[in-house]
Amino acid sequence: MSKRKNPDYTGYIRQRKNGTWEGQYLYDGVLKSVYGKTEPDVREKINKIYADILAGTFIGGSKDTVAFWLNKWLKEYAQPTVRPSTYTNYETNIRGHVVPSFGHIKMKNLKSERVQQFFNEKSVSGRLDRKSGGLAPKTLLNIRNMLNEAFTQACTNRMLAYNPVSGVKLPSAKYKEQRVLNDAEAEKLSKFAEASNHPMAKGIVILLNCGLRKGELLGLLWDSVNLGDNSIMIRKNLTRMRHPKKFTPEYTRVDTWAKKNTRTGLYLGPVKTHKGNRKVYLPRKARQAIFDLKSWQEALAGGASIETVNPMRFVLCNELGRPLDPKYFEEWFTIFVKDAGLESANIHSTRHAFATKALQLTQDINSVADILGHALPSTTLNMYGHTFDDRKKKIMEMFDY
């Protein structure tokens, strides 16, 4: 057995009893070993390691798996910085999709080819609800963005030499035409809702004339209504979600009557984005709907203050003064649309209808984006810049001169 001091780097190269060779290198004050069949093999490995250390791309000998890192990233990096609902989605995607597929692979051995294979497989199969087909394009994009964040952090922590997500290509998304209420349908639905005495119908009037998101309407409190200048302040969002795993003062559970051992609860929390905090002035129809809801709650209170029947002061509530579950409200909306004699549409179509109408009435895209709570005007145009046949016909008629 021979032992030779490496003249160029800290550590030794020696031949072991079994005939193989061992080389040592110094990293973060600790001597570590590499092995090979010959002395030149080991020397080449050591030279490569020190070149990577000098370049800042050395990964080290970590045995951490993808599953170990993603769970660590969830707790230490994601949970303190994202909304609880986003954290829940991250956790579900990691537990249900990523870990079963390649969670066992060591981080230092993870390659782009394996991540690409994962997305190819998930595009055709592997839904958690066991239904046939692959994940929706939006779900695949969400998982890709999540992994990109997690692996970018891993690169910063020197657990990866490069981000294996950076070169991944997602399958082309098939465009699905949105079901949008046209002007006539929106007007018909609005009139049908105005004629109804049901409090949830008044909510539909507000949605159609103010462009609010469903959770923004259900999270609207009387404290945010100013009947003096006919405006409302959008500050809160009501959603059903899994219970946060940490104390989150910005989220308040409001279904206090529900069982405590349920997996989910109704939470009043912040709006979707910072730009979502906004002031919305009430058109005539929406203003009347607000007055109708106030009168209805005053009648329930029998002359006493609204707080006696609606202690949490929700603008839209049921006869018991409780906030409305978003899922229940959406199901009720579907039935209401059918009763109005219209083709089936989801509740978000009211926001589409408002935005499209607003873009027809004005070229002030920035103001429309502010009303909708979009951070960028381009988002408004991309999502709601629909055109209808009658508009296109009028444009083409301009050429008949």
Salt bridges, closest charged atoms under 4 A:
GLU22 OE1 - ARG14 NH2 2.68
GLU39 OE1 - ARG4 NH1 2.91
GLU39 OE2 - ARG43 NH2 3.12
ASP52 OD2 - LYS48 NZ 2.61
GLU76 OE2 - LYS72 NZ 3.01
GLU91 OE1 - ARG242 NH2 3.73
GLU91 OE2 - LYS245 NZ 2.60
ASP129 OD2 - ARG127 NH2 2.59
GLU185 OE1 - ARG179 NH1 3.08
GLU187 OE2 - LYS285 NZ 3.25
GLU194 OE2 - LYS285 NZ 3.68
GLU216 OE2 - ARG213 NH1 2.70
GLU216 OE1 - ARG278 NH2 2.75
ASP223 OD1 - ARG313 NE 2.91
ASP229 OD2 - LYS279 NZ 2.91
ASP255 OD1 - ARG253 NE 2.65
ASP292 OD2 - LYS202 NZ 3.37
GLU298 OE2 - LYS294 NZ 2.72
GLU307 OE2 - ARG313 NH1 2.10
ASP325 OD2 - ARG240 NE 2.65
GLU330 OE1 - LYS214 NZ 2.82
GLU343 OE2 - ARG179 NE 3.96
ASP370 OD1 - LYS275 NZ 3.39
ASP389 OD1 - LYS392 NZ 3.49
